[in-house]
Amino acid sequence: MIEIRDPQLRLLMLAHLIRQLQEEGARNAPPPAGLSEQQADELRGLTSNELVKLAEMPDPRVAISIDVGSFEHGLRQVDYLGKRSRQLEYFIRHGATSSMLTKLFKISSADVTLKRRLFTGTASSLRRPSMPAHAIREQIQALWFEIRKGKQREPERAEDYEQLHSGFPSQTFATLYAVVHEFDD
């Protein structure tokens, strides 16, 4: 439990509680745990002035409770979204094509244009990549085969391409993508 001592936050919390009580009253729902029906009625009947005075008093104690499980889930989601955003920026800055970005990150072409403008200052799409020398293409394909070994039935992931790019950092993602898909039908 986190106790709320700031009068403005207490006022905000109490006002929110009253709003919930009014909505629940319209649905004939019982008051939340910890409040009797009489207390809920009295709280609903407070004037604005009385509500401000109540918020400024030390009693009643106003506290919030955080659900640990959903809080942990929320933190994991924020971490995942931040990782994906950094990953998307990395791909854009290292020459990924729009089609590659929409395929790997499941975003629309309009979002790709906006992100490209945000991260590079330009919305222009990339031209067809030049292919590296034959020997380098063979090295790229060999590393790709190692990365994808045992995952042929799974869809390609951004992490697979990141791993490939770490082996060939001077190549753009567009070039790497073109090389690994050179012999696709």
C-alpha positions in Angstrom: 0.0 0.0 0.0 1.2 3.4 -0.9 -0.3 6.2 1.2 -1.2 9.4 -0.5 -0.4 12.4 1.7 -0.4 15.2 -0.9 -3.8 17.1 -0.6 -4.1 17.6 -4.3 -3.6 13.9 -5.1 -6.0 13.0 -2.3 -8.6 15.3 -3.8 -8.0 13.8 -7.2 -8.4 10.2 -5.8 -11.5 11.1 -3.8 -13.1 12.8 -6.8 -12.3 9.7 -8.9 -13.9 7.5 -6.2 -17.0 9.6 -6.2 -17.3 9.4 -10.0 -17.0 5.6 -9.7 -19.6 5.5 -7.0 -22.0 7.5 -9.1 -21.5 5.2 -12.1 -21.9 2.1 -9.9 -25.0 3.7 -8.2 -26.6 4.1 -11.6 -26.0 0.4 -12.2 -27.2 -0.5 -8.7 -23.8 -2.1 -7.9 -22.7 -2.3 -4.3 -19.9 0.0 -3.1 -16.3 -1.2 -3.4 -14.8 -3.2 -0.5 -14.0 -1.1 2.5 -17.0 1.3 2.1 -20.4 0.8 3.6 -23.5 1.8 1.6 -24.0 4.7 4.1 -20.4 6.0 3.6 -20.8 5.8 -0.2 -24.0 7.8 0.0 -22.3 10.4 2.2 -19.3 10.7 -0.1 -21.6 11.1 -3.1 -23.5 13.9 -1.3 -20.4 16.0 -0.5 -20.2 19.5 -1.9 -17.0 20.6 -3.7 -16.0 22.6 -0.6 -16.5 19.7 1.7 -14.6 17.4 -0.6 -11.6 19.8 -0.6 -11.7 19.9 3.2 -11.8 16.1 3.4 -8.8 15.8 1.1 -6.8 18.2 3.3 -7.5 16.2 6.5 -5.2 13.4 7.6 -8.2 11.1 8.0 -9.5 9.2 6.1 -6.3 7.6 5.0 -6.1 7.4 1.2 -3.8 4.8 -0.3 -3.3 2.9 -3.5 -2.6 -0.7 -4.0 -0.6 -2.0 -7.0 -1.4 -5.4 -8.4 2.1 -7.0 -8.6 1.3 -9.4 -11.4 -0.2 -6.8 -13.8 2.5 -4.3 -12.8 5.2 -6.8 -13.8 3.4 -7.4 -17.0 3.2 -3.7 -17.8 6.9 -3.3 -17.1 7.7 -6.2 -19.5 5.5 -4.6 -22.2 7.3 -1.2 -21.8 10.6 -2.9 -22.0 9.6 -4.9 -25.1 8.2 -1.8 -26.8 11.3 0.1 -26.1 13.5 -2.7 -27.5 11.4 -2.9 -30.6 11.5 0.8 -31.1 15.4 0.8 -30.8 15.5 -2.2 -33.1 13.4 -0.5 -35.7 15.5 2.6 -35.5 18.7 0.5 -35.9 17.2 -1.2 -39.0 16.2 2.2 -40.5 19.6 3.8 -39.9 21.3 0.8 -41.5 19.4 0.8 -44.7 16.5 -1.6 -44.3 13.9 -1.4 -47.1 10.3 -0.5 -46.5 9.1 -3.9 -47.5 11.6 -5.5 -45.1 10.4 -3.2 -42.2 6.8 -3.9 -42.8 7.4 -7.7 -42.9 9.6 -7.8 -39.8 8.0 -5.2 -37.6 4.3 -5.6 -38.8 4.0 -1.8 -39.4 2.3 0.0 -42.3 4.2 1.7 -45.1 2.9 5.0 -43.8 4.4 4.3 -40.4 7.7 3.3 -42.1 7.7 6.7 -43.9 7.1 8.5 -40.6 9.7 6.5 -38.7 12.2 7.0 -41.5 11.6 10.8 -41.4 11.9 10.7 -37.6 15.1 8.7 -37.5 17.0 9.9 -40.6 15.4 13.2 -41.4 14.2 12.0 -44.8 11.2 10.0 -46.0 12.8 8.8 -49.2 12.8 5.2 -49.9 16.0 3.3 -50.7 17.1 2.3 -54.2 17.8 -1.3 -55.2 21.0 -2.3 -53.3 24.1 -3.2 -55.1 25.2 -6.8 -54.6 28.6 -7.4 -53.0 31.2 -9.6 -54.6 30.4 -13.2 -55.2 32.7 -14.4 -52.4 31.1 -12.1 -49.9 27.6 -13.2 -51.0 28.6 -16.8 -50.3 29.9 -15.8 -46.8 26.6 -14.0 -46.1 24.6 -17.0 -47.2 26.7 -19.4 -45.2 26.2 -17.3 -42.0 22.5 -16.9 -42.8 22.2 -20.7 -43.1 23.9 -21.1 -39.7 21.5 -18.5 -38.1 18.4 -20.1 -39.6 19.5 -23.7 -39.0 16.6 -25.6 -37.4 14.3 -22.6 -37.9 13.3 -23.0 -41.5 9.6 -23.4 -40.7 9.6 -20.3 -38.5 9.2 -16.9 -40.0 12.3 -14.7 -40.3 12.8 -12.5 -37.3 14.4 -9.1 -36.9 16.9 -10.7 -34.5 18.1 -13.1 -37.3 18.9 -10.1 -39.5 20.6 -8.3 -36.6 22.8 -11.3 -36.0 23.6 -11.4 -39.8 24.3 -7.7 -39.8 26.7 -8.1 -36.8 28.8 -10.4 -39.1 28.7 -7.9 -42.0 28.4 -4.4 -40.5 29.5 -2.7 -43.6 26.5 -4.1 -45.5 23.1 -2.5 -45.4 20.1 -4.5 -44.3 18.8 -4.1 -47.8 21.9 -5.7 -49.3 21.8 -8.5 -46.7 18.1 -9.1 -47.4 18.8 -9.2 -51.2 21.6 -11.7 -50.8 19.8 -14.1 -48.6 16.8 -14.0 -50.9 18.8 -14.0 -54.1 17.6 -17.4 -55.2 14.0 -17.2 -54.0 11.3 -17.9 -56.5 
